[in-house]
Amino acid sequence: MTLNTAFSARSARKPLLGTWGAALSALMLMGAPAMADPAALYDEHCSSCHMENRLGGTGPALIPETLKRMRGPKVANVILHGREATQMPAFADILSAEQVEELAAYVKTPLDVVPVWGEEQIAESREMNPDYVPADAPVWSSDPMNITLAVETGDHHVSVLDGDTFEVLDRFPTPFAVHGGPKFDPQGRYVFIMSRDGWVQKYDIYSLKEVGRVRAGLNSRNIAMSGDGKWLAVANYLPNSLTILSTEDLSVATVREVKGKDGTPSRVSAVYQAPPRESFVLALKDVPEIWEVYYGKNPPQIGFAHDWRTEGLAHTDIPFPVRKITTPDYLDDFFFDQSYEYVMGASRSGEGGQVIDLVIGQKVADLDLPGMPHLGSGITWKYGDSTVMATPHLKEGTISVIDTQSWETVKRIETQGPGFFMRSHENTPYVWADVFFGPHKDKMHVIDKRTLEIVKTLDPVPGSTVAHVEFTKDGKHALVSVWEDDGEVLVYDAATLEIVKRLPMRKPSGKYNVWNKITFSEGTSH
């Protein structure tokens, strides 16, 4: 059995229930038992997404350590009514109030044993492909800078596309439930892919071969690549940690336990790189702080949690020093301005946002961002004499356009429903924004970057979810996902807004173009 075959078999060990609609229909047909113990209720209704061990799969882990900001009544409310802007369905028509209370209490009950997952366990999980041999040059003739990866969540694969011909060069299995977006090394040769259950996979695009994989956490959020390409940071919900891996061989560089200044443990809800600062920036889920972790040779000498003097160490002897910045509110997600000096952040439960100046480590402005902004998919572009940032909202049919000099709202663009992703490109006058949630999930808005007006609303596959646009290197084509199990990627002419090609795929989600990602195109999230 090859390494990839073994990985694929392991990833497929727990089949999913198909689409949410099919799952809910099946549950309604089966009905809920009149009397059932909480463990049985969990196994029937929750384990397909959150796994039998409650450590998370396509959905997050459901244990006290990852439900810190969710009191019992809040958990019960989510079970009853679902959760906005997620795939969590409502069970009010399936479970009784008593069953919901039992289930809420059950997931707040500690596990008998919470697995230890530190440097030793991570190192032991590392599996390198014995059949991998790096190629001296690409084994294909396509433009290496115009390769696009398409994540297919329907059967846990990634398709490697030629960005000029849209030929599928390879289709390889990934770990279970890819999450957070693949990250390319600065040369665009290697890509790193993370799953919700903490596996990190390294794949050689030139050789079209998997290099290996390692489990960096038990329940993870996303990954970030250092600007020099040497390090990969993994944000973990469980355990409460930041894992930093060597990109060369997936070995462990360090595992940082995440605790606030007062000692409160916290999940890491997001990690991104700030290349000019030679650092990773973390958003913390359970304490009102953001962290800056430096990987460069000459980090600043102030503001760090570590006291080098008490340990008799020189400033540069501390690997990956941490700077902890207190914020007025929790920041579940954030976005950088183009200088990487300012962080625009917002809490999932909040009704606004804040701007943190990373240089001085303080809040400098408030943002008018009601409706739960999805800052992780924000984009920027030149607008008049300034630069604006635009973000969709997960609760409202609105796109907020913010001036990144004054931090004032330039415009709120009304859409046909809450959106999840936005994309643009330097060579197109348009922004593409999906309507991911609600009855108009089959719509895609095309917005003029100069007038901030919707110029066309696409309806390519009525009744199907269309989402997540990615452009080719030159910006001439836009790729749109039909986010269904029997789905496809639609290739649009970005000027005429007409479909020129259809690529059948299994529930395609994100697409990621090498050039746009490694050059930090203003039209893509970073």
N, C-alpha and C positions, 0 to 999 in steps of 0.2 A: 504493500500500500504506500503510495507517495505521500509526502508531507501534506500537500494541498488536499488530497483525497481524505486523509485522516482528519484534517481540520474541518473539511466540509461535512464529513459524517458527524463529527462532534457538534458542529454548529446546528445540525439538523435534528439533534437528539430530542428537541422539544418542539413539536409542530405548533404553529399558531392557528387561530380560529378563522383565518381568512380575513375578510373585511369586517369592519365593526358592524355594519348592517347585518351581515350574515351571522355574526356572533350573537348579536342581540336577538335576532329572529329565532336562532336555535335555543337561546336561553328562555325566551318567552314561550316557545313551544314545550320545552321541558317543564317549565314552571319551577318555582322554588319549593322545597319541602316545607311542610307546615312546621316541623320541628327539626332543627339540625344544629349540630355543635358548630362553633365558629370555625374550627379548622376545616370541617367539611364544606362550609359555605365558602371559605377562602379558596379551597381546592377547586370547587366548581366554577366560581365566578371570577376569580382573580389570578389564579396561578398561570394561566396562559400568557399573561403579559408581565406579571411580577415574579414569576417562577415559584416552584413549590417551596423553596427555602426562604422566600420573601426577600432575597437579596437583589432582585431586579432583573429585568430582561429588556423588552421593548419599553416597559414602564419602569419607574424608579423603584428602589428598594422600599419596602414597607415594614420598617422596624423603628423603634424609638429614636435611634441614632440619626435617622434621616427624616424624621417627622418632628423636629424640635420646635418649629414655629407653628405647628398644627395641633391645637388642643383637640380633645376628644370630640366636642360638638362640631368643630371645623372638618374633621375627618368624616364624620357622619354626614355632614352636608355635601361633601364632595361625592360620597358614595350615592347619596340620594339624587343629586342634581347634575353630577358630572363636573368637569372643570373646564372653564372657558379657555379657549386657545390651546387645548391639548386633545389627545385622542381618548381621554377618559370619558366613557359614556355614563349616562344616568341610569340608576337601577331602581328608581322610585316605583316603576310599574312592575318590577320583578320581585323585589324583596320587601318584606314587611318592615315597619318601623322598628320592631323588636329585633329582627334579623340584622338590620343596619347597625343598631346600637351594639349588638354582639360582635359584628364584624369590625366596627370601629375600635372597640375595646381590644379585640384580638390583635390587630396590627400595631397597637400601641404597647403590646406585651413584649418584654425583652425576649430575645432568643435564648435558649439554654446556653448556647455557646456562640459568641460572635467571632467569626474566624479572624485570626491574626494575619495581617498581610503587610509585611514589612520588606526590608531589603532581601532578607534570606528567602522568603517565599517567592518574591518577584524573580529573583535570580534563578531559583529552581524551576520556575515555569517557562523559562526562555527556551525556545525551540527553533533552531536554525536549520534551514533546508540543506540537507547534505548533497542534494543534486544541483544546487545553484552554482553556476559558473558565470561571473560577470562578462559581458560582451565588451569588446574594444570599441564598438560603435553600435548604433541601433540596428536591430535585425530587420527593420522595415525601412522604407524609403520616404516616409512622410516628414513633414516639417516638425522637428522635435519641440519647437516652441508653440506649435498649434495643436498639440495633443489635448484632448478633452476627456476627462473621466466622468462617467455617468454611474451614479450609485443606484442599484436596483434592490430595493428593500423587499420586494416580493419573494425572492428566493436567496437573498444575501449574496449578491454578486456585484462586481463592478465591470462595466464595459469600457474598453479603451478605444477611443474614436480618433480617426484621422480628421482634423479640423477643416481640411479642404474638401475631401471627398465624402466624409462621414462614413467611411468604411470602418467596420468593427475589427480592430487589429487583434484584440484578445478579450476574453471574458473569463474572469477568475473569481473563485469563491473568497468571501471575506468572513471574518468572525461574525457572530450573531448580533444583529441589530446595530449596524453602523450608525454613529451619532457624532455630531459636531463638525463635520466637514474634513476631508482629507487635507493633508499639508505636504507641500512639495519642498525639497531641498532647494537652495538658491540656484543650482544649475538646472533644475527641472528634470533630473534623471530619476531620482527616487521619490516615492510617495509613501506617506505614513497614514494609516487608516485606523481609527479607534472605534470600538464597539461599546455599547452601554455597560456590558459586564467587564469592562476594563482591559480587554485584549488590544494590543497595539501591533499592527501588521506592517512590515516593511516590504515594498514591492519595487522591483527594478523595471522601469518602463522601457529602457533600452533592450533588455534581455527578455522582457515579457515573462518574468519569473518572480515568484515570491522568494524573498531573502530569508525571512523568518518572522517570528512573532514572540511576544512576551506579555504576560498579564500584569499590568502596572497598577491595577486597583481591582476592587470587587464591584464597584458601581461608579461609573465615571461620566463626566460631562463633556469635556472636549480636550483638544490638544493644541499646542502652539509650537512652532519651529523658531529657534533662535536665529537672529539675523545672519550669523556666521555659518549656520547649517550644522553646528556641532551637537546641539542639544535639543531634546524634545521634552516639553513640559506637559504633564498629564494632570488634569484637574479631577480630583476624586470626591465623590459624595461619601463613599465608604471604602476604606477608613477615611477619616478626616485628614487628608494628606495631599501634598503635591509631590508627585514622582517626577524626577528628571532623569531621562535616559540618554545614553550616548547614541547618536544616530548612526555611528559606524557599525556597531555590533549589537545594539539594543541592550547593552549592559547597564546596570543601575549606577548612576552617578551619585544620587542622593535621594532620600525620601524625607520630606519635611512634614512633621506633624503640624497641623494648622490649629492654632489657638490664638484668640484675641489677646490684647494687652492685659486683660483681666483674667486670663486663663481659660476663658470659655472656648470649648472645642467648636469647630465650624466646618461645615461642608464647603467645598470650593465650587461655586456655581459657574465660573467661567475663567479662562486664562487666555490672554492674547500676548503677542509680542509687540514691543515698542522698539523697532530697529535702531533709531538714532540714539536711544538711551541705553542700548545694549542690555535690555531687561525684559522680563516677563511681568505683566500686571495681572493681578488676580482680583476677582470679585468674590466676596465671602457671603455665604447664605445666612449665617446665624449670628454674626457680629457686625456692627456698623463700622467696618474698616475695609480698605483696599490694601493689598500688599504689592510691593514692587520687589522682585527678586532679580538680582543682577548676575549676569553671566559673563560680562566683559572683564577685561584685565584691570581697569581703573574705575571702580565704582565710586560715587561720591562718599565723602568721609563723615557725613552727618545723617542723623535721622534713623539709624538702624536699631533693631531690637537687640543685636549682639553687642556686647561690650568687649572689644578686643583687649583692652588694657588688663582686665581682670584675668584673662587667660594667657597673658604674656605673648600675644600674637600680634604680628604686624597687620595693618589694615587689609592688605591684599592676600593675607594667608587664609582668610575665611572663604571657603567655597560657597558660592551662591548666597551672598549676604542678603538679608531680608530687611526691608523698610516697611513699617506698618503705619498707615495713614488713617486717622480717625475721620469718619464721615458723619454728617448729621442724620443719615438714614441708611438702611440696608441698600446695597446695590446688587441686584440680582443679575444685571447685565449692563454693558456699557459700550461706548463707541469712542474712538480717538479722533481728534481733529488731525489735519494733515501734517502738523508739526510734531505730533505725538507728545505735546506738552500738556494738553488738556484732555480730561476724561469726562465724557457726558454719560451720566449713569442714571438708572432708575430702579426702583423696587417693583417687584411683581405686584405687590399689594398697594403701591402708591398711586397717586393721581398727578404726579409731576416728576420732574427730574432735577438734577443738580450738576454743576460743572466743577470739577476738582482740578486745580492747578497742581500738576505733579512736581513742578519746580519748588514751590513753596509748601506743598503738602496741605493745602487748605481749599475749602469751597470758595469759589469766587462769584458764582451766579446761580440763580434758579432758572429752570426751564419750564415753560408752559407745555406740558406733555400729558394731558389727560388720556384715559383710555388704554393704559398699559402699553407703552411704546415697545416695539421689538427692536431695540437698539443694535442688537447683534447683526441685523441685516441692513443697517443703515448704510447710505452711500453719500458721496459728496460730488459737487461739480461747481465750476465757475459760474457765477450769476452776477452779471454787471461787474462792479468793481470789487466784489466780495466773493466768498465761497460759502455755499450753503450745504447743510446736511439735511437729508430727508429720511424719515423713518415711518413705517406703517405702524398701526395700532392693532393690538390683539383683541380689544374689546369694542372698538368703534370703527365705523367705516370712514376713516380719516387718515390722511397722510400729512404729517407735520413737516414743514420746511423751515429750518432754523438758520439764521445768519450766524456764522461761526466767529464773527468779530464782536457783534453786539449781544449775541445770545438771544435776540428777540425772534419771535415767530414772524416769518415773512408771509406765510400763507398756510391755511389748513385746507387741503384739497379733499373735497367730499367724494367718497367712493361708494360702490354698491355693497360694501360690507367690510368687516375686519380683514386685514391682510397679514401675510407672514413674511414675504420676501419682496425685495426690490433689486433691480439691476439696471445698469446703464454702461456706457463705454465712451471713451474720449472721442471716438469717430462717429457717434450718432447724436442727433438732436433730441433723442427720446429717452425717457425713463419708462421701464416696464414694471408694473406692480400687480401682483395677483390679488384675488379676493378669496382667500383660502377657507374662510369660515362662513357658514350660513348658506342660505338658499342660492346665492349667486357665485358659488364656488367654481363654476365653469367659465367665469369671466376673467379677462386679463385687460387691465387698463394700460393704454399707451399715452404718456404725458409729455408735452413739449417742455423741455428744460428752460426755454427762454420765456414762455408766457405762463408756465405753471398751470396750464389747462389740459384737461383730458381731450386728446384729439381723436382717439378711436378706442372703442371697447371691443375686444376680440371675443368670440364665442366659438372656439374651434371644435369642441366636442360637447354638445349640449348634454347637461346632466352629469358630466365627469369633472372631477377636480383637476384644474390646471394650475401649475405653480412653478416657481423657481426658474427664472430665466438665467442663462449664461450666454455670453457672446464669444464668437471666435476671436482669434488674435487681432484681426483687422477691423472687427466691429461690423462686418458686412452681414453676418448671420446671427440670429438669436435662437437659442435652443430652449424649448419649453417642455416641461414634463406633464404628461397626462398621468396623474398620480392615482392610477388604478392597477389592480393586480394584473389584468390583461390590458396593460397600458402601452404607451409609446412616447418617444421623444419627437416633438414636432420641430422641424428646422424651418425658420422663417427668413425670408429676405428682409433684413432690418430696415431697408428703405421703402419697399413697396408694401410691407406688412402682409405678404402673401406666403402661404406654406409652399415650400419647394421640395421637401422630403419628409417622409415618416419612417421612424425607426422603431419597430416593435420591441417592447421591453416589459419586464415584470415589475410593476409598481415603481417606476423610476422616480427618484426624489431629486437630490442635488446634482448639478453638473459643475465641473471645475476645470477651467482652461489653464494650462501651464503658464502661458505668457501673462495672462491677466493676473494670476495669483502671485507669481514671483516678482512682477514689476509693481505690485500694489496699485493696480488700476483704480482710478477714482470711482469707477462705476461698480466696484465689487466690494463686498464686506471683507474685512481682513481678520 
